[in-house]
Amino acid sequence: MSFIEMALGEAKEKEVVPEGQYTLIVEDAELIEEDGRGRVLVRLSIDGMPNAKSVFHSISLTSPEDDPEKRNTKLLFAKAFCEAFDISFEANGFALEDFPGSRGEVHLIQDEYKGVVNNRIKLRV
C-alpha cells in the first residue's frame, strides 16, 4: 500500500460571514439540466474577503410544466439576480457568458442545511 505524503493538517476551512450587505463577484455560472428541468448554478466570491466561503446561487429556469404562478416567480427571481449583478438580459433571456466578473451589492443571510451553515443571497422580489 502506498502512502501519499501531503500536509492535510494545514488545510484551513473557509468562513461563513455574518448577515449583512456585501459586494459579491460572479466567478462562474453553469447550466445544469436534470429530469427535464434546468437551472443555472452560480458560484460567487465575497469581494475583499479571501477567507470567506464561496456563495452558491441557483436560478431556476422555467419549464412547460410550470403553472402560471410558478413560472412568474421563476422569472422574477431570475430578473432580480440579473439586475442586482448588472447582467444584461433581453425579454427572451440572458447569456451565461455575461455572468463571470459581474459584481453586485446584495444582502447575505446564513442558512443551515443538513447541519452545514452557508451564506445565501436574499433577493428582493
C-alpha positions in Angstrom: 0.0 0.0 0.0 1.3 3.4 -0.9 1.3 6.3 1.5 0.9 9.7 -0.1 2.5 12.4 1.8 0.5 15.6 1.9 0.2 18.4 4.5 -3.5 17.8 5.1 -3.2 19.2 8.7 -2.5 22.6 7.2 -5.9 22.8 5.4 -8.0 25.7 6.6 -11.8 25.9 6.4 -13.3 28.9 4.8 -15.6 31.0 6.9 -19.3 32.0 6.8 -19.7 35.7 7.1 -22.3 37.5 9.4 -25.6 38.5 7.8 -25.4 41.9 6.0 -24.7 43.7 2.8 -21.7 42.6 0.7 -20.3 43.1 -2.7 -20.2 39.7 -4.5 -18.4 38.8 -7.7 -19.6 36.1 -10.0 -16.8 33.6 -10.5 -18.7 31.2 -12.8 -22.1 30.1 -13.9 -23.1 26.7 -15.3 -26.3 25.4 -16.9 -27.5 22.2 -15.2 -30.2 20.1 -16.6 -31.7 17.2 -14.6 -35.0 15.3 -15.0 -36.2 17.7 -17.8 -35.7 20.8 -15.7 -33.0 23.4 -15.9 -31.2 25.7 -13.6 -28.2 27.9 -13.6 -25.7 27.3 -10.8 -23.8 30.5 -10.0 -20.6 30.5 -7.8 -19.7 33.8 -6.2 -16.9 35.2 -4.0 -17.2 38.0 -1.5 -15.1 41.0 -2.5 -12.2 41.6 -0.3 -12.8 38.5 1.9 -10.5 35.7 0.7 -11.2 33.6 3.8 -15.0 33.6 3.2 -16.7 30.5 1.8 -18.0 30.7 -1.8 -21.6 31.6 -2.1 -23.7 29.5 -4.4 -26.9 30.7 -6.0 -29.4 28.7 -8.2 -31.6 30.3 -10.8 -34.5 28.0 -11.6 -35.4 28.0 -15.3 -39.0 27.9 -16.5 -40.4 24.6 -17.9 -43.6 23.8 -19.7 -44.9 22.0 -16.6 -44.9 25.2 -14.5 -48.2 26.7 -13.6 -48.5 30.5 -14.3 -47.7 31.5 -10.7 -44.6 29.3 -10.5 -43.4 30.5 -13.9 -43.8 34.1 -12.9 -41.9 33.6 -9.6 -39.0 32.0 -11.5 -39.0 34.9 -14.0 -39.0 37.5 -11.2 -36.1 35.8 -9.3 -34.0 35.4 -12.5 -34.6 39.1 -13.4 -33.8 40.3 -9.9 -30.5 38.4 -9.9 -29.5 39.8 -13.3 -30.5 43.4 -12.2 -28.6 43.0 -8.9 -25.4 42.0 -10.8 -25.9 44.3 -13.7 -26.0 41.3 -16.1 -27.6 42.3 -19.4 -30.8 40.4 -20.4 -33.4 40.6 -23.1 -37.1 40.0 -23.0 -36.5 36.4 -24.0 -33.4 35.5 -21.9 -29.8 36.1 -21.0 -26.3 34.7 -21.9 -24.3 32.8 -19.4 -21.1 34.3 -20.9 -22.2 37.6 -19.4 -22.1 36.3 -15.8 -18.4 35.9 -14.9 -16.8 39.0 -13.4 -20.2 40.7 -12.7 -20.4 42.4 -9.4 -23.4 43.2 -7.2 -24.3 44.6 -3.8 -26.6 42.1 -2.1 -27.8 41.0 1.3 -26.4 37.7 2.6 -28.1 35.6 5.2 -26.9 32.5 7.0 -28.7 29.3 6.1 -28.3 25.8 7.6 -28.8 22.6 5.6 -28.1 19.2 6.9 -26.0 20.7 9.7 -23.8 22.8 7.5 -24.1 26.6 7.7 -23.5 28.6 4.5 -24.3 32.1 3.2 -27.2 32.6 0.9 -28.3 35.6 -1.2 -31.6 37.2 -0.1 -33.1 38.8 -3.2 -36.0 41.3 -3.0 -38.8 40.5 -5.5 
